[in-house]
Structure formats: C-alpha cells, structure tokens
Amino acid sequence: LVSGLLTDGRRFRILAVVDDCTRECLALIVVRDNGSELTSNAILSWADQNRVEWHYIAPGKPMQTDVVE
C-alpha cells in the first residue's frame, strides 16, 4: 500500500497490485483511509472480482513472506 495526504488533511491509500515475476503493475486501486478494516475489505473485494486467490501467511511465520522488512 502507498499512502498520501490531501490538502484538506484527508488520507488515502493506493493498493498497488504487482506481479512478482514480471514486476508489472496489474492494478492501482485508490482506497479512502478509514482504517485497516476498509482497506482489507477493498483488497478482498478486488481479489474476489478478479478471481485472484488470496493466501495469508501462517501466524508466527514471517519467513513465509517474500518482502524484506
């Protein structure tokens, strides 16, 4: 997620969906930032509409993510 701030102080987020193999940006979805629940619902809705399988990492298993933190 990429976040920003409008001139009136409202926050927004952009969900950037990137193909890990080609590094191609598949979608940019703007989400009004009302907290993580709204963002999560937007991501899950997008995944469902685009028939993308959504997988969570197992709790306590950060090594399952390919992102270096």
Predicted model as a PDB file, atoms N, CA, C, CB and O in Angstrom, pLDDT in the B-factor column:
MODEL        1                                                                  
ATOM      1  N   LEU A   1       0.829  -1.174   0.000  1.00 74.00           N  
ATOM      2  CA  LEU A   1       0.000   0.000   0.000  1.00 74.00           C  
ATOM      3  C   LEU A   1       0.879   1.244   0.000  1.00 74.00           C  
ATOM      4  CB  LEU A   1      -0.946  -0.006   1.202  1.00 74.00           C  
ATOM      5  O   LEU A   1       1.908   1.310   0.671  1.00 74.00           O  
ATOM      6  N   VAL A   2       0.442   2.211  -0.764  1.00 82.00           N  
ATOM      7  CA  VAL A   2       1.080   3.519  -0.805  1.00 82.00           C  
ATOM      8  C   VAL A   2       0.065   4.487  -0.227  1.00 82.00           C  
ATOM      9  CB  VAL A   2       1.528   3.929  -2.275  1.00 82.00           C  
ATOM     10  O   VAL A   2      -1.116   4.414  -0.567  1.00 82.00           O  
ATOM     11  N   SER A   3       0.497   5.392   0.639  1.00 82.00           N  
ATOM     12  CA  SER A   3      -0.460   6.314   1.238  1.00 82.00           C  
ATOM     13  C   SER A   3      -0.091   7.752   0.903  1.00 82.00           C  
ATOM     14  CB  SER A   3      -0.521   6.117   2.759  1.00 82.00           C  
ATOM     15  O   SER A   3       1.048   8.060   0.550  1.00 82.00           O  
ATOM     16  N   GLY A   4      -1.089   8.621   1.024  1.00 82.00           N  
ATOM     17  CA  GLY A   4      -0.883  10.033   0.754  1.00 82.00           C  
ATOM     18  C   GLY A   4      -1.820  10.872   1.595  1.00 82.00           C  
ATOM     19  O   GLY A   4      -2.679  10.353   2.308  1.00 82.00           O  
ATOM     20  N   LEU A   5      -1.639  12.173   1.500  1.00 84.00           N  
ATOM     21  CA  LEU A   5      -2.432  13.107   2.267  1.00 84.00           C  
ATOM     22  C   LEU A   5      -2.923  14.199   1.330  1.00 84.00           C  
ATOM     23  CB  LEU A   5      -1.619  13.699   3.446  1.00 84.00           C  
ATOM     24  O   LEU A   5      -2.132  14.812   0.613  1.00 84.00           O  
ATOM     25  N   LEU A   6      -4.234  14.443   1.336  1.00 83.00           N  
ATOM     26  CA  LEU A   6      -4.803  15.505   0.521  1.00 83.00           C  
ATOM     27  C   LEU A   6      -4.581  16.853   1.205  1.00 83.00           C  
ATOM     28  CB  LEU A   6      -6.311  15.258   0.272  1.00 83.00           C  
ATOM     29  O   LEU A   6      -4.244  16.897   2.388  1.00 83.00           O  
ATOM     30  N   THR A   7      -4.765  17.943   0.476  1.00 90.00           N  
ATOM     31  CA  THR A   7      -4.529  19.267   1.043  1.00 90.00           C  
ATOM     32  C   THR A   7      -5.468  19.591   2.198  1.00 90.00           C  
ATOM     33  CB  THR A   7      -4.672  20.314  -0.029  1.00 90.00           C  
ATOM     34  O   THR A   7      -5.138  20.428   3.038  1.00 90.00           O  
ATOM     35  N   ASP A   8      -6.633  18.947   2.260  1.00 89.00           N  
ATOM     36  CA  ASP A   8      -7.559  19.198   3.358  1.00 89.00           C  
ATOM     37  C   ASP A   8      -7.331  18.260   4.552  1.00 89.00           C  
ATOM     38  CB  ASP A   8      -8.983  19.058   2.863  1.00 89.00           C  
ATOM     39  O   ASP A   8      -8.118  18.258   5.499  1.00 89.00           O  
ATOM     40  N   GLY A   9      -6.262  17.470   4.505  1.00 85.00           N  
ATOM     41  CA  GLY A   9      -5.893  16.619   5.626  1.00 85.00           C  
ATOM     42  C   GLY A   9      -6.423  15.202   5.572  1.00 85.00           C  
ATOM     43  O   GLY A   9      -6.060  14.379   6.412  1.00 85.00           O  
ATOM     44  N   ARG A  10      -7.281  14.893   4.591  1.00 79.00           N  
ATOM     45  CA  ARG A  10      -7.790  13.524   4.485  1.00 79.00           C  
ATOM     46  C   ARG A  10      -6.717  12.621   3.910  1.00 79.00           C  
ATOM     47  CB  ARG A  10      -9.063  13.472   3.610  1.00 79.00           C  
ATOM     48  O   ARG A  10      -5.962  13.008   3.018  1.00 79.00           O  
ATOM     49  N   ARG A  11      -6.667  11.408   4.442  1.00 79.00           N  
ATOM     50  CA  ARG A  11      -5.690  10.421   3.975  1.00 79.00           C  
ATOM     51  C   ARG A  11      -6.327   9.494   2.945  1.00 79.00           C  
ATOM     52  CB  ARG A  11      -5.130   9.600   5.160  1.00 79.00           C  
ATOM     53  O   ARG A  11      -7.540   9.282   2.944  1.00 79.00           O  
ATOM     54  N   PHE A  12      -5.498   8.955   2.081  1.00 80.00           N  
ATOM     55  CA  PHE A  12      -5.943   7.938   1.147  1.00 80.00           C  
ATOM     56  C   PHE A  12      -4.819   6.933   0.967  1.00 80.00           C  
ATOM     57  CB  PHE A  12      -6.364   8.563  -0.214  1.00 80.00           C  
ATOM     58  O   PHE A  12      -3.658   7.215   1.263  1.00 80.00           O  
ATOM     59  N   ARG A  13      -5.175   5.778   0.486  1.00 79.00           N  
ATOM     60  CA  ARG A  13      -4.184   4.741   0.191  1.00 79.00           C  
ATOM     61  C   ARG A  13      -4.401   4.246  -1.225  1.00 79.00           C  
ATOM     62  CB  ARG A  13      -4.273   3.565   1.207  1.00 79.00           C  
ATOM     63  O   ARG A  13      -5.515   4.279  -1.749  1.00 79.00           O  
ATOM     64  N   ILE A  14      -3.331   3.790  -1.829  1.00 84.00           N  
ATOM     65  CA  ILE A  14      -3.397   3.183  -3.152  1.00 84.00           C  
ATOM     66  C   ILE A  14      -2.854   1.765  -3.034  1.00 84.00           C  
ATOM     67  CB  ILE A  14      -2.593   4.019  -4.213  1.00 84.00           C  
ATOM     68  O   ILE A  14      -1.707   1.547  -2.643  1.00 84.00           O  
ATOM     69  N   LEU A  15      -3.702   0.815  -3.380  1.00 81.00           N  
ATOM     70  CA  LEU A  15      -3.289  -0.578  -3.416  1.00 81.00           C  
ATOM     71  C   LEU A  15      -2.623  -0.819  -4.758  1.00 81.00           C  
ATOM     72  CB  LEU A  15      -4.499  -1.548  -3.195  1.00 81.00           C  
ATOM     73  O   LEU A  15      -3.269  -0.721  -5.801  1.00 81.00           O  
ATOM     74  N   ALA A  16      -1.346  -1.133  -4.739  1.00 86.00           N  
ATOM     75  CA  ALA A  16      -0.607  -1.439  -5.960  1.00 86.00           C  
ATOM     76  C   ALA A  16      -0.464  -2.960  -6.053  1.00 86.00           C  
ATOM     77  CB  ALA A  16       0.800  -0.729  -5.974  1.00 86.00           C  
ATOM     78  O   ALA A  16       0.201  -3.581  -5.223  1.00 86.00           O  
ATOM     79  N   VAL A  17      -1.091  -3.548  -7.066  1.00 86.00           N  
ATOM     80  CA  VAL A  17      -1.025  -4.996  -7.278  1.00 86.00           C  
ATOM     81  C   VAL A  17       0.067  -5.246  -8.316  1.00 86.00           C  
ATOM     82  CB  VAL A  17      -2.422  -5.588  -7.750  1.00 86.00           C  
ATOM     83  O   VAL A  17      -0.051  -4.840  -9.472  1.00 86.00           O  
ATOM     84  N   VAL A  18       1.133  -5.922  -7.883  1.00 88.00           N  
ATOM     85  CA  VAL A  18       2.310  -6.119  -8.730  1.00 88.00           C  
ATOM     86  C   VAL A  18       2.566  -7.608  -8.913  1.00 88.00           C  
ATOM     87  CB  VAL A  18       3.555  -5.425  -8.120  1.00 88.00           C  
ATOM     88  O   VAL A  18       2.539  -8.376  -7.951  1.00 88.00           O  
ATOM     89  N   ASP A  19       2.815  -8.009 -10.158  1.00 88.00           N  
ATOM     90  CA  ASP A  19       3.183  -9.388 -10.470  1.00 88.00           C  
ATOM     91  C   ASP A  19       4.619  -9.601  -9.996  1.00 88.00           C  
ATOM     92  CB  ASP A  19       3.036  -9.693 -12.010  1.00 88.00           C  
ATOM     93  O   ASP A  19       5.526  -8.895 -10.435  1.00 88.00           O  
ATOM     94  N   ASP A  20       4.831 -10.569  -9.105  1.00 84.00           N  
ATOM     95  CA  ASP A  20       6.167 -10.812  -8.552  1.00 84.00           C  
ATOM     96  C   ASP A  20       7.174 -11.256  -9.606  1.00 84.00           C  
ATOM     97  CB  ASP A  20       6.089 -11.855  -7.466  1.00 84.00           C  
ATOM     98  O   ASP A  20       8.361 -10.949  -9.496  1.00 84.00           O  
ATOM     99  N   CYS A  21       6.715 -11.970 -10.616  1.00 88.00           N  
ATOM    100  CA  CYS A  21       7.641 -12.488 -11.634  1.00 88.00           C  
ATOM    101  C   CYS A  21       8.079 -11.410 -12.624  1.00 88.00           C  
ATOM    102  CB  CYS A  21       6.993 -13.638 -12.392  1.00 88.00           C  
ATOM    103  O   CYS A  21       9.270 -11.262 -12.898  1.00 88.00           O  
ATOM    104  N   THR A  22       7.120 -10.664 -13.156  1.00 92.00           N  
ATOM    105  CA  THR A  22       7.437  -9.679 -14.189  1.00 92.00           C  
ATOM    106  C   THR A  22       7.634  -8.276 -13.637  1.00 92.00           C  
ATOM    107  CB  THR A  22       6.349  -9.657 -15.220  1.00 92.00           C  
ATOM    108  O   THR A  22       8.127  -7.396 -14.342  1.00 92.00           O  
ATOM    109  N   ARG A  23       7.249  -8.058 -12.371  1.00 89.00           N  
ATOM    110  CA  ARG A  23       7.287  -6.744 -11.721  1.00 89.00           C  
ATOM    111  C   ARG A  23       6.355  -5.750 -12.410  1.00 89.00           C  
ATOM    112  CB  ARG A  23       8.716  -6.197 -11.715  1.00 89.00           C  
ATOM    113  O   ARG A  23       6.493  -4.539 -12.239  1.00 89.00           O  
ATOM    114  N   GLU A  24       5.403  -6.271 -13.190  1.00 92.00           N  
ATOM    115  CA  GLU A  24       4.418  -5.439 -13.876  1.00 92.00           C  
ATOM    116  C   GLU A  24       3.323  -5.037 -12.890  1.00 92.00           C  
ATOM    117  CB  GLU A  24       3.812  -6.186 -15.098  1.00 92.00           C  
ATOM    118  O   GLU A  24       2.847  -5.861 -12.109  1.00 92.00           O  
ATOM    119  N   CYS A  25       2.934  -3.777 -12.934  1.00 90.00           N  
ATOM    120  CA  CYS A  25       1.837  -3.302 -12.102  1.00 90.00           C  
ATOM    121  C   CYS A  25       0.527  -3.705 -12.774  1.00 90.00           C  
ATOM    122  CB  CYS A  25       1.913  -1.751 -11.886  1.00 90.00           C  
ATOM    123  O   CYS A  25       0.235  -3.258 -13.883  1.00 90.00           O  
ATOM    124  N   LEU A  26      -0.261  -4.546 -12.108  1.00 89.00           N  
ATOM    125  CA  LEU A  26      -1.502  -5.054 -12.672  1.00 89.00           C  
ATOM    126  C   LEU A  26      -2.686  -4.143 -12.378  1.00 89.00           C  
ATOM    127  CB  LEU A  26      -1.779  -6.436 -12.144  1.00 89.00           C  
ATOM    128  O   LEU A  26      -3.645  -4.099 -13.148  1.00 89.00           O  
ATOM    129  N   ALA A  27      -2.621  -3.415 -11.262  1.00 86.00           N  
ATOM    130  CA  ALA A  27      -3.730  -2.536 -10.892  1.00 86.00           C  
ATOM    131  C   ALA A  27      -3.285  -1.530  -9.846  1.00 86.00           C  
ATOM    132  CB  ALA A  27      -4.920  -3.352 -10.368  1.00 86.00           C  
ATOM    133  O   ALA A  27      -2.408  -1.804  -9.028  1.00 86.00           O  
ATOM    134  N   LEU A  28      -3.911  -0.355  -9.890  1.00 87.00           N  
ATOM    135  CA  LEU A  28      -3.774   0.658  -8.849  1.00 87.00           C  
ATOM    136  C   LEU A  28      -5.184   0.995  -8.397  1.00 87.00           C  
ATOM    137  CB  LEU A  28      -2.996   1.943  -9.360  1.00 87.00           C  
ATOM    138  O   LEU A  28      -6.002   1.461  -9.190  1.00 87.00           O  
ATOM    139  N   ILE A  29      -5.468   0.759  -7.125  1.00 81.00           N  
ATOM    140  CA  ILE A  29      -6.817   0.968  -6.613  1.00 81.00           C  
ATOM    141  C   ILE A  29      -6.739   1.985  -5.479  1.00 81.00           C  
ATOM    142  CB  ILE A  29      -7.460  -0.378  -6.127  1.00 81.00           C  
ATOM    143  O   ILE A  29      -6.041   1.762  -4.489  1.00 81.00           O  
ATOM    144  N   VAL A  30      -7.449   3.092  -5.621  1.00 77.00           N  
ATOM    145  CA  VAL A  30      -7.452   4.130  -4.595  1.00 77.00           C  
ATOM    146  C   VAL A  30      -8.466   3.757  -3.519  1.00 77.00           C  
ATOM    147  CB  VAL A  30      -7.780   5.525  -5.208  1.00 77.00           C  
ATOM    148  O   VAL A  30      -9.608   3.412  -3.823  1.00 77.00           O  
ATOM    149  N   VAL A  31      -8.038   3.828  -2.261  1.00 74.00           N  
ATOM    150  CA  VAL A  31      -8.871   3.466  -1.115  1.00 74.00           C  
ATOM    151  C   VAL A  31      -8.854   4.624  -0.126  1.00 74.00           C  
ATOM    152  CB  VAL A  31      -8.371   2.144  -0.440  1.00 74.00           C  
ATOM    153  O   VAL A  31      -7.786   5.082   0.278  1.00 74.00           O  
ATOM    154  N   ARG A  32     -10.027   5.096   0.262  1.00 59.00           N  
ATOM    155  CA  ARG A  32     -10.115   6.133   1.294  1.00 59.00           C  
ATOM    156  C   ARG A  32      -9.669   5.522   2.603  1.00 59.00           C  
ATOM    157  CB  ARG A  32     -11.565   6.716   1.411  1.00 59.00           C  
ATOM    158  O   ARG A  32     -10.110   4.427   2.952  1.00 59.00           O  
ATOM    159  N   ASP A  33      -8.809   6.198   3.333  1.00 52.00           N  
ATOM    160  CA  ASP A  33      -8.208   5.635   4.532  1.00 52.00           C  
ATOM    161  C   ASP A  33      -9.097   5.843   5.752  1.00 52.00           C  
ATOM    162  CB  ASP A  33      -6.840   6.250   4.772  1.00 52.00           C  
ATOM    163  O   ASP A  33      -8.963   6.839   6.463  1.00 52.00           O  
ATOM    164  N   ASN A  34      -9.993   4.910   5.988  1.00 56.00           N  
ATOM    165  CA  ASN A  34     -10.812   4.916   7.199  1.00 56.00           C  
ATOM    166  C   ASN A  34     -10.336   3.822   8.142  1.00 56.00           C  
ATOM    167  CB  ASN A  34     -12.310   4.726   6.856  1.00 56.00           C  
ATOM    168  O   ASN A  34     -11.087   3.377   9.011  1.00 56.00           O  
ATOM    169  N   GLY A  35      -9.127   3.400   7.980  1.00 58.00           N  
ATOM    170  CA  GLY A  35      -8.580   2.359   8.844  1.00 58.00           C  
ATOM    171  C   GLY A  35      -8.336   1.071   8.091  1.00 58.00           C  
ATOM    172  O   GLY A  35      -8.712   0.932   6.927  1.00 58.00           O  
ATOM    173  N   SER A  36      -7.708   0.140   8.764  1.00 61.00           N  
ATOM    174  CA  SER A  36      -7.277  -1.099   8.116  1.00 61.00           C  
ATOM    175  C   SER A  36      -8.454  -1.983   7.696  1.00 61.00           C  
ATOM    176  CB  SER A  36      -6.366  -1.874   9.046  1.00 61.00           C  
ATOM    177  O   SER A  36      -8.331  -2.751   6.742  1.00 61.00           O  
ATOM    178  N   GLU A  37      -9.594  -1.889   8.393  1.00 60.00           N  
ATOM    179  CA  GLU A  37     -10.730  -2.743   8.030  1.00 60.00           C  
ATOM    180  C   GLU A  37     -11.243  -2.416   6.634  1.00 60.00           C  
ATOM    181  CB  GLU A  37     -11.862  -2.589   9.051  1.00 60.00           C  
ATOM    182  O   GLU A  37     -11.504  -3.322   5.842  1.00 60.00           O  
ATOM    183  N   LEU A  38     -11.391  -1.117   6.321  1.00 61.00           N  
ATOM    184  CA  LEU A  38     -11.857  -0.710   4.999  1.00 61.00           C  
ATOM    185  C   LEU A  38     -10.850  -1.120   3.930  1.00 61.00           C  
ATOM    186  CB  LEU A  38     -12.097   0.810   4.954  1.00 61.00           C  
ATOM    187  O   LEU A  38     -11.231  -1.598   2.862  1.00 61.00           O  
ATOM    188  N   THR A  39      -9.578  -0.933   4.218  1.00 63.00           N  
ATOM    189  CA  THR A  39      -8.543  -1.315   3.263  1.00 63.00           C  
ATOM    190  C   THR A  39      -8.590  -2.815   3.011  1.00 63.00           C  
ATOM    191  CB  THR A  39      -7.151  -0.899   3.772  1.00 63.00           C  
ATOM    192  O   THR A  39      -8.512  -3.253   1.863  1.00 63.00           O  
ATOM    193  N   SER A  40      -8.715  -3.600   4.067  1.00 74.00           N  
ATOM    194  CA  SER A  40      -8.781  -5.056   3.920  1.00 74.00           C  
ATOM    195  C   SER A  40      -9.990  -5.468   3.095  1.00 74.00           C  
ATOM    196  CB  SER A  40      -8.831  -5.731   5.292  1.00 74.00           C  
ATOM    197  O   SER A  40      -9.887  -6.346   2.238  1.00 74.00           O  
ATOM    198  N   ASN A  41     -11.140  -4.839   3.347  1.00 77.00           N  
ATOM    199  CA  ASN A  41     -12.342  -5.166   2.574  1.00 77.00           C  
ATOM    200  C   ASN A  41     -12.152  -4.821   1.106  1.00 77.00           C  
ATOM    201  CB  ASN A  41     -13.561  -4.424   3.133  1.00 77.00           C  
ATOM    202  O   ASN A  41     -12.612  -5.565   0.239  1.00 77.00           O  
ATOM    203  N   ALA A  42     -11.488  -3.714   0.807  1.00 74.00           N  
ATOM    204  CA  ALA A  42     -11.242  -3.326  -0.589  1.00 74.00           C  
ATOM    205  C   ALA A  42     -10.324  -4.325  -1.277  1.00 74.00           C  
ATOM    206  CB  ALA A  42     -10.632  -1.917  -0.659  1.00 74.00           C  
ATOM    207  O   ALA A  42     -10.547  -4.686  -2.432  1.00 74.00           O  
ATOM    208  N   ILE A  43      -9.303  -4.768  -0.577  1.00 76.00           N  
ATOM    209  CA  ILE A  43      -8.374  -5.748  -1.152  1.00 76.00           C  
ATOM    210  C   ILE A  43      -9.080  -7.071  -1.415  1.00 76.00           C  
ATOM    211  CB  ILE A  43      -7.173  -5.967  -0.217  1.00 76.00           C  
ATOM    212  O   ILE A  43      -8.938  -7.652  -2.491  1.00 76.00           O  
ATOM    213  N   LEU A  44      -9.843  -7.549  -0.427  1.00 82.00           N  
ATOM    214  CA  LEU A  44     -10.549  -8.823  -0.592  1.00 82.00           C  
ATOM    215  C   LEU A  44     -11.601  -8.741  -1.689  1.00 82.00           C  
ATOM    216  CB  LEU A  44     -11.203  -9.243   0.723  1.00 82.00           C  
ATOM    217  O   LEU A  44     -11.788  -9.698  -2.439  1.00 82.00           O  
ATOM    218  N   SER A  45     -12.288  -7.612  -1.791  1.00 84.00           N  
ATOM    219  CA  SER A  45     -13.284  -7.418  -2.840  1.00 84.00           C  
ATOM    220  C   SER A  45     -12.631  -7.445  -4.215  1.00 84.00           C  
ATOM    221  CB  SER A  45     -14.032  -6.095  -2.635  1.00 84.00           C  
ATOM    222  O   SER A  45     -13.138  -8.083  -5.138  1.00 84.00           O  
ATOM    223  N   TRP A  46     -11.495  -6.744  -4.350  1.00 81.00           N  
ATOM    224  CA  TRP A  46     -10.778  -6.727  -5.630  1.00 81.00           C  
ATOM    225  C   TRP A  46     -10.334  -8.139  -6.004  1.00 81.00           C  
ATOM    226  CB  TRP A  46      -9.554  -5.779  -5.561  1.00 81.00           C  
ATOM    227  O   TRP A  46     -10.496  -8.565  -7.148  1.00 81.00           O  
ATOM    228  N   ALA A  47      -9.776  -8.857  -5.039  1.00 83.00           N  
ATOM    229  CA  ALA A  47      -9.295 -10.213  -5.305  1.00 83.00           C  
ATOM    230  C   ALA A  47     -10.444 -11.114  -5.762  1.00 83.00           C  
ATOM    231  CB  ALA A  47      -8.623 -10.801  -4.049  1.00 83.00           C  
ATOM    232  O   ALA A  47     -10.276 -11.915  -6.681  1.00 83.00           O  
ATOM    233  N   ASP A  48     -11.601 -10.986  -5.127  1.00 89.00           N  
ATOM    234  CA  ASP A  48     -12.754 -11.799  -5.492  1.00 89.00           C  
ATOM    235  C   ASP A  48     -13.244 -11.462  -6.902  1.00 89.00           C  
ATOM    236  CB  ASP A  48     -13.883 -11.601  -4.479  1.00 89.00           C  
ATOM    237  O   ASP A  48     -13.514 -12.362  -7.697  1.00 89.00           O  
ATOM    238  N   GLN A  49     -13.358 -10.180  -7.210  1.00 90.00           N  
ATOM    239  CA  GLN A  49     -13.837  -9.743  -8.530  1.00 90.00           C  
ATOM    240  C   GLN A  49     -12.901 -10.160  -9.651  1.00 90.00           C  
ATOM    241  CB  GLN A  49     -14.010  -8.237  -8.552  1.00 90.00           C  
ATOM    242  O   GLN A  49     -13.342 -10.415 -10.772  1.00 90.00           O  
ATOM    243  N   ASN A  50     -11.609 -10.228  -9.352  1.00 88.00           N  
ATOM    244  CA  ASN A  50     -10.617 -10.553 -10.378  1.00 88.00           C  
ATOM    245  C   ASN A  50     -10.133 -11.995 -10.310  1.00 88.00           C  
ATOM    246  CB  ASN A  50      -9.441  -9.628 -10.255  1.00 88.00           C  
ATOM    247  O   ASN A  50      -9.165 -12.376 -10.967  1.00 88.00           O  
ATOM    248  N   ARG A  51     -10.833 -12.791  -9.496  1.00 89.00           N  
ATOM    249  CA  ARG A  51     -10.523 -14.214  -9.348  1.00 89.00           C  
ATOM    250  C   ARG A  51      -9.068 -14.468  -8.979  1.00 89.00           C  
ATOM    251  CB  ARG A  51     -10.850 -14.944 -10.625  1.00 89.00           C  
ATOM    252  O   ARG A  51      -8.414 -15.352  -9.531  1.00 89.00           O  
ATOM    253  N   VAL A  52      -8.580 -13.677  -8.038  1.00 81.00           N  
ATOM    254  CA  VAL A  52      -7.220 -13.827  -7.527  1.00 81.00           C  
ATOM    255  C   VAL A  52      -7.304 -14.582  -6.209  1.00 81.00           C  
ATOM    256  CB  VAL A  52      -6.512 -12.434  -7.344  1.00 81.00           C  
ATOM    257  O   VAL A  52      -8.056 -14.195  -5.315  1.00 81.00           O  
ATOM    258  N   GLU A  53      -6.537 -15.655  -6.087  1.00 82.00           N  
ATOM    259  CA  GLU A  53      -6.526 -16.417  -4.845  1.00 82.00           C  
ATOM    260  C   GLU A  53      -5.762 -15.620  -3.793  1.00 82.00           C  
ATOM    261  CB  GLU A  53      -5.889 -17.827  -5.053  1.00 82.00           C  
ATOM    262  O   GLU A  53      -4.671 -15.109  -4.048  1.00 82.00           O  
ATOM    263  N   TRP A  54      -6.355 -15.526  -2.611  1.00 76.00           N  
ATOM    264  CA  TRP A  54      -5.754 -14.748  -1.528  1.00 76.00           C  
ATOM    265  C   TRP A  54      -5.231 -15.725  -0.479  1.00 76.00           C  
ATOM    266  CB  TRP A  54      -6.787 -13.741  -0.901  1.00 76.00           C  
ATOM    267  O   TRP A  54      -5.988 -16.556   0.024  1.00 76.00           O  
ATOM    268  N   HIS A  55      -3.950 -15.633  -0.147  1.00 72.00           N  
ATOM    269  CA  HIS A  55      -3.342 -16.531   0.829  1.00 72.00           C  
ATOM    270  C   HIS A  55      -2.728 -15.706   1.946  1.00 72.00           C  
ATOM    271  CB  HIS A  55      -2.274 -17.442   0.167  1.00 72.00           C  
ATOM    272  O   HIS A  55      -2.031 -14.722   1.698  1.00 72.00           O  
ATOM    273  N   TYR A  56      -2.992 -16.114   3.170  1.00 71.00           N  
ATOM    274  CA  TYR A  56      -2.406 -15.469   4.334  1.00 71.00           C  
ATOM    275  C   TYR A  56      -1.193 -16.267   4.789  1.00 71.00           C  
ATOM    276  CB  TYR A  56      -3.441 -15.336   5.478  1.00 71.00           C  
ATOM    277  O   TYR A  56      -1.150 -17.488   4.635  1.00 71.00           O  
ATOM    278  N   ILE A  57      -0.204 -15.568   5.352  1.00 70.00           N  
ATOM    279  CA  ILE A  57       0.913 -16.299   5.939  1.00 70.00           C  
ATOM    280  C   ILE A  57       0.447 -16.839   7.285  1.00 70.00           C  
ATOM    281  CB  ILE A  57       2.187 -15.387   6.094  1.00 70.00           C  
ATOM    282  O   ILE A  57      -0.429 -16.265   7.932  1.00 70.00           O  
ATOM    283  N   ALA A  58       1.044 -17.942   7.691  1.00 72.00           N  
ATOM    284  CA  ALA A  58       0.685 -18.555   8.963  1.00 72.00           C  
ATOM    285  C   ALA A  58       1.144 -17.654  10.113  1.00 72.00           C  
ATOM    286  CB  ALA A  58       1.312 -19.969   9.088  1.00 72.00           C  
ATOM    287  O   ALA A  58       2.218 -17.058  10.043  1.00 72.00           O  
ATOM    288  N   PRO A  59       0.337 -17.554  11.165  1.00 74.00           N  
ATOM    289  CA  PRO A  59       0.750 -16.738  12.313  1.00 74.00           C  
ATOM    290  C   PRO A  59       2.097 -17.193  12.857  1.00 74.00           C  
ATOM    291  CB  PRO A  59      -0.307 -16.801  13.422  1.00 74.00           C  
ATOM    292  O   PRO A  59       2.335 -18.389  13.022  1.00 74.00           O  
ATOM    293  N   GLY A  60       2.964 -16.250  13.131  1.00 73.00           N  
ATOM    294  CA  GLY A  60       4.278 -16.566  13.683  1.00 73.00           C  
ATOM    295  C   GLY A  60       5.268 -17.084  12.666  1.00 73.00           C  
ATOM    296  O   GLY A  60       6.316 -17.611  13.039  1.00 73.00           O  
ATOM    297  N   LYS A  61       4.954 -16.946  11.367  1.00 70.00           N  
ATOM    298  CA  LYS A  61       5.841 -17.445  10.307  1.00 70.00           C  
ATOM    299  C   LYS A  61       6.207 -16.311   9.337  1.00 70.00           C  
ATOM    300  CB  LYS A  61       5.165 -18.617   9.537  1.00 70.00           C  
ATOM    301  O   LYS A  61       5.823 -16.367   8.169  1.00 70.00           O  
ATOM    302  N   PRO A  62       6.938 -15.288   9.794  1.00 66.00           N  
ATOM    303  CA  PRO A  62       7.270 -14.176   8.903  1.00 66.00           C  
ATOM    304  C   PRO A  62       8.175 -14.591   7.746  1.00 66.00           C  
ATOM    305  CB  PRO A  62       7.935 -13.074   9.688  1.00 66.00           C  
ATOM    306  O   PRO A  62       8.291 -13.865   6.758  1.00 66.00           O  
ATOM    307  N   MET A  63       8.814 -15.747   7.861  1.00 69.00           N  
ATOM    308  CA  MET A  63       9.678 -16.193   6.771  1.00 69.00           C  
ATOM    309  C   MET A  63       8.891 -16.631   5.540  1.00 69.00           C  
ATOM    310  CB  MET A  63      10.553 -17.330   7.243  1.00 69.00           C  
ATOM    311  O   MET A  63       9.480 -16.901   4.493  1.00 69.00           O  
ATOM    312  N   GLN A  64       7.544 -16.703   5.657  1.00 64.00           N  
ATOM    313  CA  GLN A  64       6.711 -17.072   4.512  1.00 64.00           C  
ATOM    314  C   GLN A  64       6.475 -15.885   3.575  1.00 64.00           C  
ATOM    315  CB  GLN A  64       5.372 -17.625   4.996  1.00 64.00           C  
ATOM    316  O   GLN A  64       5.956 -16.075   2.475  1.00 64.00           O  
ATOM    317  N   THR A  65       6.831 -14.702   3.969  1.00 64.00           N  
ATOM    318  CA  THR A  65       6.667 -13.550   3.107  1.00 64.00           C  
ATOM    319  C   THR A  65       7.948 -13.314   2.313  1.00 64.00           C  
ATOM    320  CB  THR A  65       6.296 -12.304   3.930  1.00 64.00           C  
ATOM    321  O   THR A  65       9.048 -13.563   2.805  1.00 64.00           O  
ATOM    322  N   ASP A  66       7.796 -12.829   1.076  1.00 63.00           N  
ATOM    323  CA  ASP A  66       8.973 -12.594   0.249  1.00 63.00           C  
ATOM    324  C   ASP A  66       9.451 -11.146   0.353  1.00 63.00           C  
ATOM    325  CB  ASP A  66       8.671 -12.941  -1.203  1.00 63.00           C  
ATOM    326  O   ASP A  66      10.369 -10.746  -0.363  1.00 63.00           O  
ATOM    327  N   VAL A  67       8.843 -10.368   1.229  1.00 59.00           N  
ATOM    328  CA  VAL A  67       9.212  -8.969   1.399  1.00 59.00           C  
ATOM    329  C   VAL A  67      10.209  -8.852   2.542  1.00 59.00           C  
ATOM    330  CB  VAL A  67       7.962  -8.091   1.665  1.00 59.00           C  
ATOM    331  O   VAL A  67       9.970  -9.355   3.640  1.00 59.00           O  
ATOM    332  N   VAL A  68      11.316  -8.192   2.282  1.00 52.00           N  
ATOM    333  CA  VAL A  68      12.321  -7.969   3.326  1.00 52.00           C  
ATOM    334  C   VAL A  68      11.896  -6.762   4.141  1.00 52.00           C  
ATOM    335  CB  VAL A  68      13.751  -7.758   2.715  1.00 52.00           C  
ATOM    336  O   VAL A  68      11.709  -5.673   3.599  1.00 52.00           O  
ATOM    337  N   GLU A  69      11.747  -6.949   5.419  1.00 51.00           N  
ATOM    338  CA  GLU A  69      11.304  -5.854   6.279  1.00 51.00           C  
ATOM    339  C   GLU A  69      12.452  -5.254   7.041  1.00 51.00           C  
ATOM    340  CB  GLU A  69      10.245  -6.328   7.243  1.00 51.00           C  
ATOM    341  O   GLU A  69      12.257  -4.316   7.814  1.00 51.00           O  
TER     342      GLU A  69                                                      
ENDMDL                                                                          
END                                                                             
